[in-house]
Amino acid sequence: MRRAAGGALRRLAGAARRRVSPRHPHWGNLRRRDPFCAHWGYTRGTPVDRVYIESFLELHRSDIRGDVAEMMSGDYSRRFGAPDVRVHVVDVDPRNAAATVRADLCARDALPPGSFDAWVLTQTLQFVPDPEAALANVRRSLRPGGVALITVPCASPLAATGAPSGDLWRLTPAGLGALCRRAMPGARVDVRGWGTLTAMTAFLLGLAAEDLRPGDLGPSDPRYPLIASAVVRTPPAD
Ligand SMILES: C[S@@+](CC[C@H](N)C(=O)[O-])C[C@H]1O[C@@H](n2cnc3c(N)ncnc32)[C@H](O)[C@@H]1O
């Protein structure tokens, strides 16, 4: 009798140890087929990827000045750019009433050459059928000494919308760097990965930044980039 009770106690103690051990996973309600939010976490708060995208733009505020091209809306240029920034909204989508430049990024010479001081090209390259052609067009549309601020998702659920051709690609920071260097010869390219294992997991689960602790988002871990950013600078005029 006493031996049986001792065995039960030992089993209970073992189970309790496993519950608190960092080596033992606690799936709880994380084992699921559907995310907590199917819209990138928006119904819960700030999508985790947006925290990194906006930190990147914040870091490069001083580059968002003069004539700035931005995809889909001018929100980021107005929020992070100089007060007198002139925003040009680019989109292929004919339903986008905010667009002032209606262009397919992949169509050669679709953009006015040498027209912009900066580009805010966030979360778009994954939708374009030919990202190299798109970047070459972006490069041609920049003035000498211009800068393109680019982000792409490294890990993300597939987007149901975003472009006629659908959600096509994921890039790593090194892949984004290689693509920019190939498409924009002569430009200076600086790439960076943003994310942590917890941030990446939370984003895939449809959780928001508000579901996390501040320390969960950084410092970024190069093994788990959620997004990649690139700063591409064209050479100044001679
Ligand atoms: C998800 S939005 C990205 C921009 C937004 N500011 C952001 O940060 O999420 C993608 C935009 O790219 C546009 N787009 C997709 N493929 C395109 C293409 N080949 N040429 C021009 N615009 C394109 C879509 O219509 C859409 O407005």
The ligand as a MOL file (V3000), in Angstrom:
LIG
                    3D

  0  0  0     0  0            999 V3000
M  V30 BEGIN CTAB
M  V30 COUNTS 27 29 0 0 0
M  V30 BEGIN ATOM
M  V30 1 C 0.3130 44.2340 -49.8520 0
M  V30 2 S 0.4700 45.6950 -50.7790 0 CHG=1
M  V30 3 C 2.0180 46.2530 -50.2110 0
M  V30 4 C 2.1320 47.7080 -49.9400 0
M  V30 5 C 1.7270 48.1780 -48.5820 0
M  V30 6 N 2.1360 49.5470 -48.4130 0
M  V30 7 C 2.3000 47.3370 -47.4420 0
M  V30 8 O 3.2650 47.7730 -46.7790 0
M  V30 9 O 1.7540 46.2660 -47.1750 0 CHG=-1
M  V30 10 C 0.8590 45.0930 -52.3630 0
M  V30 11 C 0.4990 46.0820 -53.4480 0
M  V30 12 O 1.2450 45.7780 -54.6220 0
M  V30 13 C 0.3850 45.8930 -55.7430 0
M  V30 14 N 0.9750 45.0730 -56.8020 0
M  V30 15 C 1.0750 43.7450 -56.8350 0
M  V30 16 N 1.6850 43.3370 -57.9680 0
M  V30 17 C 2.0200 44.4710 -58.6350 0
M  V30 18 C 2.6970 44.7340 -59.8600 0
M  V30 19 N 3.1610 43.7410 -60.6220 0
M  V30 20 N 2.8690 46.0190 -60.2400 0
M  V30 21 C 2.4180 47.0440 -59.4600 0
M  V30 22 N 1.7520 46.8500 -58.3090 0
M  V30 23 C 1.5720 45.5830 -57.8930 0
M  V30 24 C -0.9580 45.4070 -55.2480 0
M  V30 25 O -2.0250 45.8200 -56.0700 0
M  V30 26 C -0.9750 46.0290 -53.8460 0
M  V30 27 O -1.4900 47.3250 -53.8660 0
M  V30 END ATOM
M  V30 BEGIN BOND
M  V30 1 1 1 2
M  V30 2 1 2 3
M  V30 3 1 2 10
M  V30 4 1 3 4
M  V30 5 1 4 5
M  V30 6 1 5 6
M  V30 7 1 5 7
M  V30 8 2 7 8
M  V30 9 1 7 9
M  V30 10 1 10 11
M  V30 11 1 11 12
M  V30 12 1 11 26
M  V30 13 1 12 13
M  V30 14 1 13 14
M  V30 15 1 13 24
M  V30 16 1 14 15
M  V30 17 1 14 23
M  V30 18 2 15 16
M  V30 19 1 16 17
M  V30 20 1 17 18
M  V30 21 2 17 23
M  V30 22 1 18 19
M  V30 23 2 18 20
M  V30 24 1 20 21
M  V30 25 2 21 22
M  V30 26 1 22 23
M  V30 27 1 24 25
M  V30 28 1 24 26
M  V30 29 1 26 27
M  V30 END BOND
M  V30 END CTAB
M  END
